Amino acid sequence: MASIVTTPTDPGGVSNFKGNYTVPLIILTTLFFMWGFITCMNDILIPYLQGIFNLTPAQAGFIQSAFFGAYFVVSLLYFLISINLGDPLAKIGYKNGIIIGLVTAAIGCCLFYPAAEVKLYSIFLVALFVLAAGITILQMAANPYVALLGSPQTSSSRLNLTQAFNSLGTTIAPIIGAKLIFESVGGKEHMTADAVKTPYLFLAATLIVIAVIIALSKLPRFTGEKIEKGLGVLKFSHLTLGVIGIFMYVGGEVAIGSYLVRYFEELMGFNEATAATYVAYYWGGAMVGRFTGAISLTDRSTSQKYIFMALIAVIAVMTIYFLTGNVIFALIVLGLILANTLAFVFGKSIPAKTLTIFALIVVVLLLITVFTTGQVAMWSVIAIGLFNSIMFPTIFTLAIKDLGKYTSQGSSLLVMAIVGGAIMTPVMGIIVGAVGYQYSFLFPIACYLYIFYYGLKGHEIKQIPS
């Protein structure tokens, strides 16, 4: 990832840009929303392609392997290029990097059309890999770009805010995807490979439109310092342990989300469309938690923070009631959000302490979903989304703390660790085949126990190389 220690320069076309970053931040927030939407469409693709090609749970898990494997491959190539030739994004600028990422992702979306035409599972996996390669480039360019659009003191708050909109995309994707792919063909008994053509062509067109808007927009251009060569970054134990932390977090979160549709079918007797709606609550919890986290990281007074947290809770509960008309659902959501808010209070807005508390709560929730049944088991696993919310930005921030000249290399290694989603998902699929969906949720507990350790001790800076 490009260095976040950068300075704005005049690229020629933005000389009249006077430091008002509101419009650029809005444009970038759209990007976070789009890649969240696209990523969570995989949770619909897994049961869809599983039905089309008669796949086992483990085979279906390779959908996430192809997608998140691209994170590893692209980030590794970027890291190798960076340590030998210098930082590519620092040279071409984050704006151009974002455009390249959008175009690459659009090409991946377009590949779904020939994949559906030839009806080959392997071509679908290739399309997903190319799509994810584009999103990987967006991750490496857009995250530091957001951090630069304003005061360094509030960069964590901005990142949590944009990632909240990323979670908005992951929240509505299962609902829209289910309607476009499952309901549009009249249920799983009528599913064909053609059902994905129109949705992904629409996504491709949307990505191209956003790329054109960004290309024509007067966005500030940032260039970075020359990246530090060599492998001195690996001397930082809090970084290397943080890389494992990102691997475990993404692996756990994605593995859980990937099998929720089938789990809810088995647990509650839902059809695919109904199960996908409940999966939206899982990702919606991450969105609510990130909005709350964005507030907790601001420099507002404690009383102001509590007022805004309460406002988020009211909006979330009223939205659930408006969409479902179900008072019980709304009260359940209110209770979960209050528990999440209390966890923030106990964490005292201290990143490592909050991370430790949240990881421990997720372990408890996983145990509850495994050893209970019905509504209790269902809402326990859904609630995990709320407590996943701040884990990625918190681990990321703790891991790059005080890296100095090694920040770029450390960041690229952390993005590379997103490959956890590619590895953990098919492993959990194998476990599903052996013990069933419900007991397979014992597997992610190992991931969150490691995150608990990282928040408790692993994040501590023990050595700062010269």
ABEGO torsion letter per residue (X at the ends): XBBABBBBBBAGAAAABAGBAAAAAAAAAAAAAAAAAAAAAAAAAAAAAAAAAGBBAAAAAAAAAAAAAAAAAAAAAAAAAAAAAEBAAAAAEAAAAAAAAAAAAAAAAAAAAAAAAAGBAAAAAAAAAAAAAAAAAAAAAAAAAAAABEBAAAAAAAAAAAAAAAAAAAAAAAAAAAAAAAAAAGEAAABBAAAAAAAAAAAAAAAAAAAAAAAABBBBBBBBBBBBBEAAAAABAAAAAAAAAAAAAAAAAAAAAAAAAAAAAAAAGBBAAAAAAAAAAAAAAAAAAAAAAAAAABABBAAAAAAAAAAAAAAAAAAAAAAAGBAAAAAAAAAAAAAAAAAAAAAGGBAAAAAAAAAAAAAAAAAAAAABBEAAAAAAAAAAAAAAAAAAAAAAAAAABGAEAAAAAAAAAAAAAAAAAAAAAAAAAAAAAAAEAAAAAAAAAAAAAAAAAAAAAAABBABBBX
